[in-house]
Amino acid sequence: MKLLSILLVQNAKCALGTPVILYRFSRHGGDGRRLFSSFTRKRSIQECCRVLDVPDDCSAEEVRDSYRKLAKKYHPDSGSVTASASKFMQVDEAYKALLTHLSNQSIKEESQDDDGKKTEYKVPQHRHYLSYEGIGYGTPSQRQKQYTQFRVDRATDHVLDFRKQKMEREHAENAMIAKDVRQSKKVKITQAIERLVEDLIQESMAKGDFDNLTGKGKPLQKFSYCPHVDPMTHNLNRILIDNGYQPEWIVLQKEIRETIVKLRSEALTSRKRLGDPMTQAKRERWDEVCQGLREDIARLNKKINDFNLVVPLLNRQMVHFSAEKEISRAEETYLSMQGEEQKASRENTADVSTDDQQFNLKQTLINLIKHLRMS
C-alpha cells in the first residue's frame, strides 16, 4: 500500500530555537504516527538580517517589506521556479526573530524614557510664578539661566531702542539744519541778484542810457496784467526787455521760427515761378531749389540742437524739421492756390456772362419801348 506522507510545520508563531516537529501519517490501521524531532540552532541577528537581505539598523517596516518579497519568491504554493520549502522556513524564522528583537528594543527604549521622566524635577505649577518674573521652566537652576538670558535680551532691546530714537532725533536736527542752509542760500542768491540789477540800473542812469526812454519822468505801472506776478520782478524784466536784453534761448527760438517761415515762403515762390506744366528744364530747376532747401533745413536743425541745449524747460524743446515734408508742403500749397485761382476765375467768368445777359436784356427792352412809341 502506498503511503501518503504529509509534512507539517507546527508552532509557526514560535521564536527561533523552538523544535521543528515532523509527523508521518499512514493509511494503515493504528496510530501509524512516528515522531522525528530536531532542534535548530539559534540564529544571530546579523544572520537574520543577511537572510532577509536588510541592513543591521533596519526598521520593522523594512523587515516586513523584505519578508513579503522573499515569501512570494520561496513559498511552496507560489508556483514560481524558485519555490523552496526549506528556504521559506529560514526566511520565516529570520523574520520572526527580527520582529521580536525590534519589539524588545523599542520596549527598552520606552522604559528608559519613562525612567528619565520619573527622575525629572517636578515643581508645583503655581510655584513657577513666585520668582524670576514667571520666566522659564524646569529646575530652579534652569529657570535662573533662562531668566538671565531674558534679562540680557531685554537690555539689548532697550539699547537698540535708545540708539534708534537718538538717530531719529539727530536726523531730524540735520534735516532742519539742511533746510535752513538751503533757505539762507536762496536768500543770499536773491539778494545778490537784486544788488546786481540795482548796480546796473545805477550805472546806466549815470551814463544817461535812460534819458531817451519814452515816458521819462512818469511813474511805472505798479501792477502787471497778472496779479500773481511780483510787481518788482515784472518791472525789472520789462526794463531789461525794453533795453534789448533777452535770454539766449529766446533769441534762438525767434531766429528758428523766422528762418523756417522764410524758407517756406522762398520754396513756394520758386514753385510759383516755375508754374505748370513741368518741363524737363523746369524739373531740373525745381530739383536745384529742393537741394538748396535740404541744405538750409540741415543748418536749421543744427541750430535747433543748440537751442535744445540751452532751453531751461523740457516742454520748450523743439524737434527737427524734415526737408521732404517741407517740399511736399510747398507743392500742396501751390496746388491748393492753383485750385483757388481757377475757382475764382470761373466765378468771375460766370459773373461777367451774367452781366452781359442782363445788359442784352435791358437793350432789348429799351428797343422794344422805342418801337412801341414810334408806332
Summary of the structure (lengths in Angstrom):
residues: 375
radius of gyration: 59.9
end to end distance: 180.4
largest distance: 185.5
contacts: 799
relative contact order: 0.03
helix: 70%
strand: 3%
